Amino acid sequence: MRQIVLDTETTGINPKEGHKIIEIGCVEVINRRLTGNHYHVYINPERIVEDEAIAVHGITNEYLRDKPKFEEIVTDFVDFIRGAQLVIHNAPFDIGFMDHEFSQSQAARSVRSSDICSVLDTLTLARKMHPGQKNNLDALCKRYGIDNSHRELHGALLDAEILADVYLLMTGGQTDLNLINNGAANQTNTVGEIIRLSARNKPLKVISASADELTQHENRLDIVEKASGQCLWRK
């Protein structure tokens, strides 16, 4: 399964008041493996960024002046997320901005997020798992032991990377094999540890048991069943 952990930064809080996206950060996860692929862009919103928003993410009007407009990046963005499940913290906020931007775009006017992606809201998931507790990203990092001390301001790519860690730990923890230096040996990572593998690594080879090995396995289960009166592996 291909998932895209996504976050945005904006000029303000309401697209219906003309606010726009100024940063998009995406991290790719395939079969619970952080592939190393990502999508990241700053966008010139062609309007002023509110002071309250700058206080949150630190992205100034001057910094965005020479950045591409949404129309210039929308095709690449849609191509990157198309067909994936989007993993977003407080998804209605980001999806609302995305769909508003699509509706204003000549290249993507007919695009809607729900037509090209499914969405998993980690805030909704966290509230179900931890009712009555704080479930913002900082609180979840503390709860799951994720170091976010380098996060002084919000940033779309940084927050997407942190959310990827949070999501994987919330939904199981153990994510992949930790390949050692030369790849000659491997060990399973401990629960709660996120292992990032290079996207250049080849998929892990699956070796199935031979017919003889399956016979030996069944013979061993016969011994277990005879000795204990039951064999859980056969239930």
PyMOL commands that set and color helices and strands:
alter all, ss='L'
color gray80, all
select helices_A, chain A and resi 15-17+51-57+61-64+70-81+91-104+113-116+122-129+137-144+156-170+211-228+232-234
alter helices_A, ss='H'
color red, helices_A
select strands_A, chain A and resi 2-10+21-30+33-42+85-88+118-121+177-179+186-188
alter strands_A, ss='S'
color yellow, strands_A
deselect
rebuild
show_as cartoon
